């Protein structure tokens, strides 16, 4: 019987601004990627997010991004691999402090947004990020785009890695994600998203934006917490996947 982790990018509120519906989403997922203050989140939100994960038995992951709060970490930056690695290590350390206080392990690390997509194709950047994760979060698993340079870089140094697929994003023929703001980038129909996820889990395939077939490995499926249908997606995936014989559990 195949199994799949259901993760969500969370903890993205900060100050007076509320993003997403974390308290409603967390009971439905098996792991959470918590923003660490650079692209979103703040210390209080980070602390509360870890506590919520602990309450519901959800695995805690760090979600470090580029230092671009105004752009939500989704704008590409010219950044040296060493500087990016320091940014990642810094953010991991911040979230680990709250994990230690609450008494839960830091289960995984998933880079956010533009940093994630850049490292998926840039091997020197991927190498630097993997070394940063290995040093800053010993024992934690890297969550990386299936078939990416980040997955390859992790395997090259023995860093535990899980392969991520996306319920609400379109794919290009090379296995990377369709850039936001372009046609086919977002999947908004829950029925279509569930069918794609089931196929990725069972067959290891997804149909790309040009109609071609992309082979991938699905250890974890992501739903974006800031999406307007985040709660509907996780509710329906939580119901539909077990009904289709797919066990939900953390990777």
Secondary structure, DSSP 8 states (H G I E B T S, - for coil): --EEEEEEEE---BTTB--S-HHHHGGG-SEEEEE-SSSS--HHHHHHHHHHHHHHT-EEEEE---S-TTTTT-S-----HHHHHHHHHHHHHHHHHHHHHHT--EEEE---HHHHHHHHH-HHHHHHHHHHHHHHSTT-EEEEETTSHHHHHHHHHT--EEEEEESSB-B-TTSSB--TTSTTSB---HHHHHHHHHHHHHHSEEE-TTS-EEE---SEEEEETTSTTHHHHHHHHHHHHHHTT-EE---
